[in-house]
């Protein structure tokens, strides 16, 4: 796997706009799979956090999508984006058309459908 800087990660991910993607989240005992058509990407920094649960930085993947449920069915995303919390120590990797983001909370993979 190739380690990336946030800038390299952003450059490569920006090229996926308009593509159908799959996001897999593995956080503690919580696993989610989201599919979406990636419209655009944005970032946000939260300077006024009320608690440690609110991430300092966040990646927003905008687009229409759905989350897969345990019953092999899908529900629409509650909003027109999917948020991935980022940290200063987040590790960005890329291999075989798949991004992996590792944080202290968990691991996220992003790949084309």
C-alpha positions as CSV (number, residue, x, y, z in Angstrom):
1,X,0.0,0.0,0.0
2,X,1.2,3.5,-0.8
3,X,1.0,6.1,2.0
4,X,-0.3,9.4,0.8
5,X,-0.3,12.9,2.1
6,X,-3.7,14.6,2.6
7,X,-2.9,16.6,-0.5
8,X,-2.1,13.5,-2.6
9,X,-5.2,11.8,-1.3
10,X,-7.4,14.8,-2.2
11,X,-5.9,15.0,-5.7
12,X,-6.7,11.4,-6.4
13,X,-10.1,11.4,-4.8
14,X,-11.1,14.5,-6.7
15,X,-10.7,12.5,-9.9
16,X,-13.5,10.2,-8.8
17,X,-16.2,12.8,-9.0
18,X,-19.1,11.5,-11.0
19,X,-18.2,7.9,-10.2
20,X,-20.2,5.3,-8.2
21,X,-18.3,4.5,-5.0
22,X,-18.6,2.2,-2.1
23,X,-17.5,3.3,1.4
24,X,-17.0,0.8,4.2
25,X,-16.7,1.9,7.8
26,X,-15.2,-0.2,10.5
27,X,-15.4,1.6,13.8
28,X,-15.2,-0.4,17.1
29,X,-18.2,-2.7,16.8
30,X,-19.9,-0.7,14.1
31,X,-19.7,-1.6,10.4
32,X,-21.5,0.3,7.6
33,X,-21.4,0.0,3.9
34,X,-22.5,3.0,1.8
35,X,-22.9,3.3,-1.9
36,X,-23.2,6.6,-3.6
37,X,-22.6,8.6,-6.8
38,X,-19.8,11.0,-5.8
39,X,-20.9,14.5,-6.8
40,X,-18.1,16.5,-5.1
41,X,-15.8,16.5,-2.0
42,X,-15.4,19.1,0.7
43,X,-13.6,19.5,4.0
44,X,-14.4,21.3,7.2
45,X,-12.5,22.2,10.3
46,X,-14.4,22.5,13.6
47,X,-12.6,25.0,15.7
48,X,-15.4,25.2,18.3
49,X,-16.0,21.6,19.4
50,X,-18.3,21.0,22.3
51,X,-16.8,17.6,23.1
52,X,-14.1,15.1,21.9
53,X,-16.7,13.2,19.8
54,X,-17.0,16.0,17.3
55,X,-14.0,15.6,15.0
56,X,-11.5,18.4,14.5
57,X,-11.6,17.9,10.8
58,X,-14.1,16.2,8.5
59,X,-14.2,14.9,4.9
60,X,-17.6,15.2,3.3
61,X,-18.4,13.0,0.3
62,X,-21.4,14.6,-1.4
63,X,-23.9,12.8,-3.5
64,X,-27.0,10.6,-3.6
65,X,-26.5,7.3,-1.9
66,X,-27.7,4.6,0.3
67,X,-26.6,2.6,3.3
68,X,-26.9,-1.1,3.3
69,X,-28.7,-2.6,6.2
70,X,-28.4,-6.0,7.9
71,X,-31.5,-7.3,6.1
72,X,-29.8,-7.1,2.7
73,X,-31.9,-4.0,1.9
74,X,-30.8,-0.4,1.5
75,X,-32.0,2.9,3.1
76,X,-31.3,6.3,1.5
77,X,-28.6,8.4,3.3
78,X,-30.2,10.8,5.8
79,X,-28.4,13.7,4.1
80,X,-26.9,14.3,0.7
81,X,-23.4,13.6,2.0
82,X,-21.3,11.1,4.0
83,X,-19.0,12.4,6.7
84,X,-15.7,10.8,7.6
85,X,-14.0,12.3,10.7
86,X,-10.3,13.1,10.2
87,X,-7.5,13.6,12.6
88,X,-4.1,15.2,12.3
89,X,-2.7,11.6,12.6
90,X,-5.0,10.0,10.0
91,X,-3.1,7.7,7.7
92,X,-4.1,7.8,4.0
93,X,-3.3,4.9,1.8
94,X,-4.0,3.9,-1.8
95,X,-3.7,0.5,-3.5
96,X,-5.5,-1.1,-6.4
97,X,-8.1,1.6,-6.9
98,X,-8.9,1.6,-3.2
99,X,-8.3,4.3,-0.6
100,X,-7.9,3.4,3.1
101,X,-8.1,6.0,5.9
102,X,-7.0,4.9,9.3
103,X,-8.0,7.0,12.4
104,X,-8.0,6.3,16.1
105,X,-11.8,5.7,15.7
106,X,-11.6,3.2,12.9
107,X,-10.8,2.4,9.3
108,X,-12.6,3.6,6.2
109,X,-12.2,2.2,2.7
110,X,-13.4,4.0,-0.4
111,X,-13.4,2.2,-3.8
112,X,-15.2,2.4,-7.1
113,X,-18.3,0.3,-7.6
